[in-house]
Amino acid sequence: MNTAPETHQITPSRIMETALAFFASKTLLSAVKLNVFTVLSGKSLSGKEIQAALKLHDRGVYDFLDALVALGFLNREGFLETARYSNTPETGIFLDKHKPSYMGGFVEMANDRLYPFWGSLEEALLTGQPQNEIKHNGKPLFEELYAKPERLKQFIDAMSGISIGNFMALARKFDFSPYSTLCDIGGAAGILSVEVAKQHPNMSCISADLPTVEPIANEYIASKGMSDRVKTKNVDFFTDEFPQADVITMGMILHDWDLPNKKMLIRKAYNALPEGGAFIAIEALIDDDRRKNAFGLLMSLNMLIEFGVAFDFTGADFERWTKEAGFRRVEVIPLAGPSSAAIAYK
């Protein structure tokens, strides 16, 4: 009888899987960009039918579709020419443009903007300089985004797609009963305000952003029948004080800036709140030990690529900065996936 202890065999499998993870990433990004999951909305189709709908070349059709099956993004019955393909529950909910839960806007932006920029990560790490539009035309990211309506719409759709699950979770998990007013700073399409107002009849909300965003937000708010409970307001958070409210929220705003600007935004939030008010920052908070939330750490690298000086942060960082501003207590509520709500009480 062999009584020797089992030894763990070291293999390069995880190295290879991660080194070539961009194969899988680009396959999914391309599927969203080509509308694979929308074409399959509520039905199954053959490979030839999908090929005709998407105008794909013969060579890659089955490799592409079967790769999506192997990656878990499509279901399949049959084989090659006899196969019928359909969405999985996840892709049917989140990547079908016909669904209000569609989050493909973020995936589309990842394909069009982030994917090529991440090819320059080494340069960002060596120089500390952003690798986005500013590298090619000298214009800062937000100036470039806000100057082109189609770019701005894509960016807002992207932020909406990555954030809606978090906003729904916040509206469900945070106790809004002691409060009556909310102002969402950098509110984009107004999704956070709409979700809170929908779930809490006691709340009146303001979605505050720059004037170019206001038509997009008003259209979304009206489409949800919430125009009586959710209003928009033009606010430049660098030059304006924040509107007074019981709750101030920021969804993926703080991580866009360097430390002095983070602290400036926190001070403005403190000044806009009454005693007992709450400041809520929704972010992909890095765990305090910086070992577990890989998404948060990778998002911080994305901030390096986008802005150079910007970075993501831990709950402990947030607590230190907010208490320095005068907040008395902090808590963290997990939301969807790797994201959390960091909450500071005045």
Secondary structure per residue as TSV (DSSP state, phi and psi in degrees):
chain	resnum	aa	ss	phi	psi
A	1	M	-	360.0	132.3
A	2	N	-	-84.3	114.8
A	3	T	-	-108.2	9.3
A	4	A	-	-65.6	138.5
A	5	P	-	-64.4	144.6
A	6	E	-	-68.7	140.1
A	7	T	-	-111.1	144.1
A	8	H	-	-79.4	121.4
A	9	Q	-	-81.2	125.3
A	10	I	-	-85.9	125.8
A	11	T	-	-130.5	161.9
A	12	P	S	-87.5	12.9
A	13	S	H	-57.3	-48.4
A	14	R	H	-69.3	-33.4
A	15	I	H	-62.3	-47.0
A	16	M	H	-65.5	-42.1
A	17	E	H	-60.5	-43.4
A	18	T	H	-74.5	-40.1
A	19	A	H	-60.1	-33.0
A	20	L	T	-106.6	18.8
A	21	A	H	-61.6	-22.6
A	22	F	H	-67.0	-21.9
A	23	F	H	-58.2	-52.3
A	24	A	H	-66.7	-41.9
A	25	S	H	-59.0	-49.7
A	26	K	H	-67.8	-29.6
A	27	T	H	-64.3	-46.1
A	28	L	H	-66.4	-45.1
A	29	L	H	-57.6	-42.4
A	30	S	H	-67.0	-38.0
A	31	A	H	-62.3	-40.6
A	32	V	H	-68.4	-45.6
A	33	K	H	-60.5	-35.7
A	34	L	T	-86.3	-2.3
A	35	N	T	70.4	30.4
A	36	V	H	-54.7	-48.7
A	37	F	H	-74.2	-26.0
A	38	T	H	-76.2	-39.7
A	39	V	H	-60.2	-32.8
A	40	L	T	-89.0	11.3
A	41	S	T	-54.7	112.7
A	42	G	T	69.3	14.5
A	43	K	S	-152.7	170.5
A	44	S	-	-112.8	145.9
A	45	L	E	-135.2	155.3
A	46	S	E	-76.8	165.5
A	47	G	H	-59.2	-40.8
A	48	K	H	-65.2	-38.5
A	49	E	H	-65.6	-41.3
A	50	I	H	-65.5	-42.9
A	51	Q	H	-58.0	-44.8
A	52	A	H	-65.8	-42.4
A	53	A	H	-65.0	-35.6
A	54	L	H	-101.3	-2.4
A	55	K	T	58.8	45.8
A	56	L	-	-85.5	152.3
A	57	H	-	-74.2	151.7
A	58	D	T	-56.2	-41.5
A	59	R	T	-55.7	-43.6
A	60	G	T	-100.9	-1.4
A	61	V	H	-55.4	-57.4
A	62	Y	H	-75.6	-33.3
A	63	D	H	-60.9	-43.2
A	64	F	H	-64.6	-51.6
A	65	L	H	-67.9	-40.6
A	66	D	H	-72.7	-28.6
A	67	A	H	-63.6	-40.2
A	68	L	H	-65.3	-33.6
A	69	V	H	-65.2	-49.7
A	70	A	H	-62.5	-31.7
A	71	L	T	-81.0	-8.1
A	72	G	T	90.5	16.6
A	73	F	S	-103.5	-11.7
A	74	L	E	-134.8	151.2
A	75	N	E	-97.3	154.0
A	76	R	E	-144.5	137.1
A	77	E	E	-121.3	132.8
A	78	G	S	93.4	-171.4
A	79	F	-	-144.8	128.1
A	80	L	G	47.4	-117.4
A	81	E	G	-63.2	-23.6
A	82	T	G	-93.4	-1.1
A	83	A	-	-73.0	147.1
A	84	R	E	-121.1	130.0
A	85	Y	E	-108.8	145.2
A	86	S	E	-148.7	164.2
A	87	N	E	-70.8	151.0
A	88	T	-	-78.8	167.9
A	89	P	H	-55.1	-40.0
A	90	E	H	-68.8	-49.5
A	91	T	H	-68.5	-30.8
A	92	G	H	-65.3	-33.1
A	93	I	H	-83.9	-46.9
A	94	F	H	-101.3	-13.9
A	95	L	S	-124.1	13.5
A	96	D	-	-99.3	115.3
A	97	K	T	-61.5	-18.1
A	98	H	T	-76.6	-10.6
A	99	K	S	-98.0	141.2
A	100	P	T	-66.0	-16.4
A	101	S	T	-86.4	5.6
A	102	Y	-	-56.3	124.6
A	103	M	-	-116.5	16.6
A	104	G	H	-69.7	-13.9
A	105	G	H	-57.8	-41.0
A	106	F	H	-67.7	-39.1
A	107	V	H	-65.0	-39.7
A	108	E	H	-62.9	-41.8
A	109	M	H	-66.2	-37.8
A	110	A	I	-59.3	-40.0
A	111	N	I	-68.1	-48.0
A	112	D	I	-79.1	-33.8
A	113	R	I	-112.4	-58.8
A	114	L	I	-70.2	-38.0
A	115	Y	H	-56.4	-51.8
A	116	P	H	-67.9	-34.3
A	117	F	H	-66.6	-34.6
A	118	W	G	-66.9	-15.7
A	119	G	G	-64.6	-14.4
A	120	S	G	-108.5	24.6
A	121	L	H	-58.5	-40.6
A	122	E	H	-57.8	-43.4
A	123	E	H	-63.7	-39.2
A	124	A	H	-62.4	-42.5
A	125	L	H	-67.4	-32.3
A	126	L	H	-81.1	-30.3
A	127	T	H	-110.2	-22.4
A	128	G	-	73.1	12.4
A	129	Q	-	-102.0	147.9
A	130	P	-	-63.6	153.7
A	131	Q	-	-122.4	23.1
A	132	N	S	-99.6	-146.9
A	133	E	H	-55.2	-34.6
A	134	I	H	-61.5	-28.6
A	135	K	H	-67.3	-29.8
A	136	H	H	-99.8	-31.5
A	137	N	H	-128.7	2.0
A	138	G	S	80.0	-0.2
A	139	K	-	-95.4	134.2
A	140	P	-	-59.8	156.5
A	141	L	H	-52.6	-55.0
A	142	F	H	-68.6	-32.2
A	143	E	H	-63.1	-41.7
A	144	E	H	-66.6	-44.6
A	145	L	H	-64.0	-46.1
A	146	Y	H	-77.1	-14.3
A	147	A	H	-80.5	-17.8
A	148	K	S	-122.8	113.2
A	149	P	H	-54.3	-39.9
A	150	E	H	-68.8	-36.5
A	151	R	H	-67.8	-43.2
A	152	L	H	-61.8	-44.0
A	153	K	H	-62.9	-41.7
A	154	Q	H	-63.6	-41.6
A	155	F	H	-64.4	-44.5
A	156	I	H	-66.7	-40.2
A	157	D	H	-60.7	-38.9
A	158	A	H	-64.9	-47.4
A	159	M	H	-63.7	-36.3
A	160	S	H	-64.6	-43.6
A	161	G	H	-63.5	-41.7
A	162	I	H	-78.7	-18.0
A	163	S	H	-106.0	-20.2
A	164	I	H	-60.4	-38.1
A	165	G	H	-62.1	-39.6
A	166	N	H	-65.7	-40.7
A	167	F	H	-67.5	-39.7
A	168	M	H	-63.3	-41.8
A	169	A	H	-66.3	-40.2
A	170	L	H	-61.3	-46.4
A	171	A	H	-61.0	-29.9
A	172	R	H	-83.9	-36.7
A	173	K	H	-94.2	-29.2
A	174	F	S	-86.8	140.3
A	175	D	-	-82.8	100.2
A	176	F	-	-88.9	-0.8
A	177	S	T	-61.0	-31.2
A	178	P	T	-76.5	-4.5
A	179	Y	-	-118.3	165.0
A	180	S	-	-133.8	-16.1
A	181	T	E	-133.0	146.5
A	182	L	E	-138.9	141.1
A	183	C	E	-126.7	121.9
A	184	D	E	-98.1	110.5
A	185	I	E	-83.0	128.7
A	186	G	T	70.8	43.7
A	187	G	-	-72.3	-8.7
A	188	A	T	51.4	-121.5
A	189	A	T	-77.5	-3.3
A	190	G	S	86.9	15.6
A	191	I	H	-66.7	-43.8
A	192	L	H	-59.4	-47.3
A	193	S	H	-60.9	-41.7
A	194	V	H	-64.3	-44.3
A	195	E	H	-62.8	-42.1
A	196	V	H	-66.0	-45.6
A	197	A	H	-64.1	-37.8
A	198	K	H	-62.2	-41.7
A	199	Q	H	-89.8	-12.1
A	200	H	-	-136.5	94.6
A	201	P	T	-60.3	-17.9
A	202	N	T	-76.6	-10.6
A	203	M	-	-101.2	133.6
A	204	S	E	-110.9	134.7
A	205	C	E	-125.8	149.3
A	206	I	E	-121.2	130.0
A	207	S	E	-103.1	111.2
A	208	A	E	-107.2	126.7
A	209	D	E	-160.5	-175.6
A	210	L	-	-71.8	157.3
A	211	P	G	-56.3	-34.4
A	212	T	G	-66.1	-19.8
A	213	V	G	-86.5	-23.3
A	214	E	H	-55.3	-44.9
A	215	P	H	-60.8	-37.8
A	216	I	H	-64.4	-44.4
A	217	A	H	-65.8	-45.0
A	218	N	H	-62.5	-36.9
A	219	E	H	-64.5	-44.2
A	220	Y	H	-66.4	-45.0
A	221	I	H	-60.7	-43.7
A	222	A	H	-65.7	-37.0
A	223	S	H	-64.5	-24.1
A	224	K	T	-95.9	4.9
A	225	G	T	65.8	32.2
A	226	M	-	-116.4	17.0
A	227	S	T	-63.8	-22.4
A	228	D	T	-79.5	-21.6
A	229	R	T	-110.2	-18.4
A	230	V	E	-124.9	122.5
A	231	K	E	-115.4	160.9
A	232	T	E	-107.9	155.6
A	233	K	E	-146.8	137.7
A	234	N	E	-80.9	118.5
A	235	V	-	-140.6	128.2
A	236	D	-	-101.5	108.7
A	237	F	T	-74.2	-3.3
A	238	F	T	-85.2	-32.5
A	239	T	T	-109.7	-22.4
A	240	D	S	-104.2	150.3
A	241	E	-	-75.6	156.7
A	242	F	-	-79.5	147.4
A	243	P	-	-59.6	144.8
A	244	Q	-	-68.7	136.2
A	245	A	-	-160.7	159.7
A	246	D	S	-71.4	-31.6
A	247	V	E	-131.0	129.0
A	248	I	E	-110.4	127.6
A	249	T	E	-119.3	152.6
A	250	M	E	-141.4	117.1
A	251	G	E	-98.9	106.6
A	252	M	S	54.3	48.5
A	253	I	-	-108.0	-48.7
A	254	L	G	-58.9	-35.7
A	255	H	G	-70.8	-8.8
A	256	D	G	-78.0	-5.9
A	257	W	S	-129.7	164.7
A	258	D	-	-76.6	176.2
A	259	L	H	-63.2	-45.1
A	260	P	H	-57.5	-40.1
A	261	N	H	-73.8	-34.9
A	262	K	H	-56.2	-48.8
A	263	K	H	-66.1	-35.2
A	264	M	H	-62.4	-44.0
A	265	L	H	-66.3	-38.0
A	266	I	H	-64.2	-41.4
A	267	R	H	-62.9	-42.9
A	268	K	H	-64.1	-38.5
A	269	A	H	-62.6	-44.5
A	270	Y	H	-58.4	-44.8
A	271	N	H	-65.9	-27.5
A	272	A	H	-85.4	-9.9
A	273	L	S	-98.8	148.3
A	274	P	-	-80.6	168.8
A	275	E	T	-57.1	133.0
A	276	G	T	88.0	-7.2
A	277	G	-	-71.0	166.8
A	278	A	E	-127.2	135.6
A	279	F	E	-107.7	123.7
A	280	I	E	-120.4	120.6
A	281	A	E	-110.4	119.5
A	282	I	E	-97.8	116.7
A	283	E	E	-148.3	165.2
A	284	A	-	-82.9	69.9
A	285	L	-	-55.9	130.0
A	286	I	B	-73.1	138.5
A	287	D	-	-63.1	149.6
A	288	D	T	-58.4	-30.1
A	289	D	T	-87.6	-5.5
A	290	R	S	55.0	45.1
A	291	R	S	-125.9	-24.1
A	292	K	S	-109.6	-44.5
A	293	N	-	-83.4	79.9
A	294	A	H	-59.6	-36.7
A	295	F	H	-60.9	-43.6
A	296	G	H	-62.5	-41.5
A	297	L	H	-67.7	-40.1
A	298	L	H	-68.3	-35.7
A	299	M	H	-63.2	-35.8
A	300	S	H	-65.5	-37.8
A	301	L	H	-64.2	-35.3
A	302	N	H	-63.3	-35.5
A	303	M	H	-66.6	-34.5
A	304	L	H	-60.4	-46.4
A	305	I	H	-64.8	-37.7
A	306	E	H	-79.4	-39.5
A	307	F	H	-129.5	-15.2
A	308	G	S	82.5	-71.6
A	309	V	S	-85.0	-13.4
A	310	A	-	-77.3	156.6
A	311	F	-	-161.3	153.7
A	312	D	-	-85.0	172.7
A	313	F	-	-152.0	170.5
A	314	T	B	-96.3	167.7
A	315	G	H	-62.1	-36.2
A	316	A	H	-64.1	-39.3
A	317	D	H	-59.6	-48.2
A	318	F	H	-59.1	-43.6
A	319	E	H	-62.0	-43.6
A	320	R	H	-62.6	-45.4
A	321	W	H	-67.8	-42.2
A	322	T	H	-71.9	-36.8
A	323	K	H	-68.2	-33.0
A	324	E	H	-61.2	-33.5
A	325	A	H	-79.9	-12.0
A	326	G	T	118.4	-7.2
A	327	F	-	-64.6	146.7
A	328	R	-	-97.5	-26.4
A	329	R	E	-149.7	146.8
A	330	V	E	-133.3	142.2
A	331	E	E	-139.8	159.7
A	332	V	E	-123.3	128.2
A	333	I	E	-114.7	119.1
A	334	P	E	-62.6	141.2
A	335	L	-	-114.7	-122.8
A	336	A	S	-97.3	133.9
A	337	G	T	59.3	-130.4
A	338	P	T	-87.9	7.8
A	339	S	-	-99.6	157.1
A	340	S	E	-143.7	163.6
A	341	A	E	-104.6	118.2
A	342	A	E	-94.0	121.6
A	343	I	E	-120.2	125.5
A	344	A	E	-114.8	129.9
A	345	Y	E	-104.0	134.0
A	346	K	-	-84.3	360.0
